[in-house]
């Protein structure tokens, strides 16, 4: 996979939906969707879930992956570009005047490292419907979603949709649109 060329990225216009949620969509400068395809399998350390959804009924959920070196480098480059671009024109892009330091303080990366040093990248998936995650076997045959994502590995195709803007923070929205799924072997006998 080639390195992220941030010269090809651009934000469009700040939008607010009927519920008041603000987003700042992003596209390539030629108008195409910002998409990356990764060939390195990445582990899913947790099952896909949504905040405050104990029944597991939500359609749009978060799927975390343990990032490969390529994905980590891509997110680092994306974060740097977002912060720099937002700092140059915060009033137009975010709807509020901020200093570069304030932009950096408000920016929340989707690349997270826990206190124990475990790193994950948060992406969104749709379980069903028109925009549902399309999954494939390692031999590239269509398949259904696994019963649990925990312990599976995937080769994801990830789309950068833009930024969410909520309260005093903003950050990238990544969506996994397609994935080759490598099922976990389950509990194997250690003897």
C-alpha positions as CSV (number, residue, x, y, z in Angstrom):
1,X,0.0,0.0,0.0
2,X,1.3,3.5,-0.9
3,X,1.7,6.1,1.8
4,X,-1.0,8.6,2.4
5,X,-0.7,11.6,0.1
6,X,-2.2,14.4,2.1
7,X,-1.9,16.8,-0.9
8,X,-4.9,14.9,-2.4
9,X,-7.2,15.5,0.7
10,X,-9.7,18.3,1.1
11,X,-12.5,19.1,3.5
12,X,-15.8,20.1,2.0
13,X,-18.3,22.3,3.9
14,X,-19.3,22.1,7.6
15,X,-22.8,20.5,7.9
16,X,-25.3,20.2,10.7
17,X,-28.0,17.5,10.7
18,X,-31.5,17.9,12.1
19,X,-30.4,16.7,15.6
20,X,-27.6,19.4,15.7
21,X,-24.7,17.0,15.1
22,X,-21.9,18.7,13.1
23,X,-19.7,17.0,10.6
24,X,-16.9,18.1,8.3
25,X,-16.9,15.8,5.3
26,X,-13.6,15.0,3.5
27,X,-12.9,13.9,-0.1
28,X,-9.9,13.6,-2.4
29,X,-9.3,16.7,-4.4
30,X,-10.5,14.9,-7.5
31,X,-13.9,14.4,-5.8
32,X,-13.5,10.7,-5.0
33,X,-14.0,9.1,-1.6
34,X,-10.9,8.8,0.6
35,X,-10.3,5.0,0.8
36,X,-7.4,2.8,1.9
37,X,-7.0,-0.9,1.4
38,X,-4.7,-2.8,3.7
39,X,-3.1,-6.1,2.9
40,X,-1.9,-6.9,6.4
41,X,-4.3,-8.9,8.6
42,X,-5.2,-6.9,11.8
43,X,-6.7,-8.5,14.9
44,X,-10.0,-7.5,16.3
45,X,-9.4,-7.5,20.1
46,X,-13.0,-6.8,21.0
47,X,-16.5,-7.5,19.6
48,X,-18.2,-4.8,17.6
49,X,-20.4,-2.7,19.9
50,X,-22.1,0.7,20.3
51,X,-22.0,3.0,23.3
52,X,-24.9,2.5,25.7
53,X,-26.3,-0.6,23.8
54,X,-26.4,-3.5,26.2
55,X,-28.8,-5.5,24.0
56,X,-26.4,-5.3,21.0
57,X,-29.3,-4.2,18.8
58,X,-27.5,-1.1,17.2
59,X,-26.8,-1.2,13.5
60,X,-24.0,1.3,13.4
61,X,-21.3,0.0,15.8
62,X,-17.6,0.5,16.5
63,X,-15.1,-2.1,15.4
64,X,-11.6,-1.8,16.8
65,X,-8.5,-3.3,15.1
66,X,-4.9,-3.7,16.3
67,X,-3.3,-1.6,13.6
68,X,-0.5,-2.7,11.3
69,X,2.5,-0.5,10.8
70,X,0.9,0.8,7.5
71,X,-2.3,1.7,9.2
72,X,-0.5,3.4,12.1
73,X,1.6,5.5,9.7
74,X,-1.6,6.4,7.7
75,X,-3.5,7.5,10.8
76,X,-0.4,9.5,12.1
77,X,-0.2,11.3,8.7
78,X,-4.0,11.9,8.6
79,X,-4.0,13.3,12.2
80,X,-1.1,15.7,11.3
81,X,-2.9,16.9,8.1
82,X,-6.2,17.4,9.9
83,X,-4.6,19.4,12.7
84,X,-2.6,21.6,10.3
85,X,-5.6,22.1,7.9
86,X,-8.0,23.0,10.8
87,X,-5.4,25.4,12.3
88,X,-5.1,27.3,9.0
89,X,-8.8,28.2,8.9
90,X,-10.8,27.1,12.0
91,X,-13.6,29.6,11.6
92,X,-14.7,28.2,8.2
93,X,-13.9,24.6,8.9
94,X,-15.0,24.3,12.6
95,X,-17.3,27.3,12.9
96,X,-15.3,28.8,15.7
97,X,-12.1,30.9,16.0
98,X,-9.3,28.8,17.6
99,X,-5.6,29.1,18.0
100,X,-3.5,26.2,16.6
101,X,-2.9,25.0,20.1
102,X,-6.6,25.0,20.8
103,X,-7.2,23.0,17.6
104,X,-4.6,20.4,18.7
105,X,-6.1,20.2,22.2
106,X,-9.6,19.5,20.8
107,X,-8.5,17.0,18.2
108,X,-9.1,13.3,19.2
109,X,-7.4,10.7,17.1
110,X,-9.0,7.3,16.4
111,X,-5.6,5.7,17.1
112,X,-5.6,4.9,20.8
113,X,-3.0,3.5,23.1
114,X,-4.1,2.1,26.5
115,X,-2.2,2.6,29.8
116,X,-0.8,-0.9,29.3
117,X,0.6,0.1,25.9
118,X,-2.0,-1.7,23.7
119,X,-2.8,0.2,20.5
120,X,-6.1,0.1,18.6
121,X,-7.8,2.0,15.8
122,X,-11.5,2.7,16.0
123,X,-13.6,2.3,12.9
124,X,-17.4,2.3,12.3
125,X,-19.3,-0.5,10.6
126,X,-23.0,-1.0,9.7
127,X,-24.3,-4.5,10.5
128,X,-27.2,-4.5,8.1
129,X,-28.8,-2.4,5.3
130,X,-27.6,-0.7,2.2
131,X,-24.3,0.3,3.7
132,X,-23.6,-2.8,5.6
133,X,-20.0,-4.0,5.9
134,X,-19.2,-6.5,3.1
135,X,-17.2,-9.5,4.3
136,X,-15.3,-12.1,2.4
137,X,-13.4,-15.3,3.0
138,X,-9.6,-15.5,2.6
139,X,-10.3,-17.0,-0.9
140,X,-12.4,-13.8,-1.7
141,X,-15.8,-15.4,-1.6
142,X,-18.7,-13.5,0.0
143,X,-19.6,-14.5,3.5
144,X,-21.6,-13.3,6.5
145,X,-20.3,-11.4,9.5
146,X,-18.7,-13.6,12.2
147,X,-20.8,-14.4,15.3
148,X,-18.1,-12.5,17.3
149,X,-15.4,-10.2,16.0
150,X,-13.2,-10.8,19.0
151,X,-10.2,-13.0,18.1
152,X,-10.8,-12.6,14.3
153,X,-8.4,-10.8,12.0
154,X,-9.4,-8.7,9.1
155,X,-7.8,-7.1,6.0
156,X,-9.9,-4.0,5.9
157,X,-10.8,-1.4,3.4
158,X,-11.3,1.8,5.3
159,X,-12.9,5.0,4.3
160,X,-12.2,8.4,5.8
161,X,-15.6,10.1,6.0
162,X,-14.4,13.3,7.6
163,X,-14.5,14.7,11.1
164,X,-17.2,14.6,13.8
165,X,-17.5,17.8,15.8
166,X,-19.1,17.4,19.2
167,X,-18.9,19.9,22.0
168,X,-15.3,20.8,22.5
169,X,-13.8,18.0,20.6
170,X,-13.4,16.8,17.0
171,X,-11.9,13.7,15.4
172,X,-11.8,11.5,12.3
173,X,-14.6,9.2,11.4
174,X,-13.3,6.0,9.8
175,X,-15.6,3.4,8.3
176,X,-14.7,-0.2,7.5
177,X,-16.6,-0.9,4.3
178,X,-15.2,-4.2,3.2
179,X,-13.1,-6.8,4.9
180,X,-11.5,-10.2,4.3
181,X,-12.2,-12.1,7.6
182,X,-9.9,-14.7,9.1
183,X,-11.9,-16.5,11.7
184,X,-10.3,-17.4,15.0
185,X,-9.7,-21.1,15.5
186,X,-11.5,-21.1,18.9
187,X,-10.2,-22.7,22.0
188,X,-7.6,-25.3,21.0
189,X,-6.5,-28.0,23.4
190,X,-3.0,-27.1,24.7
191,X,-2.1,-30.8,24.9
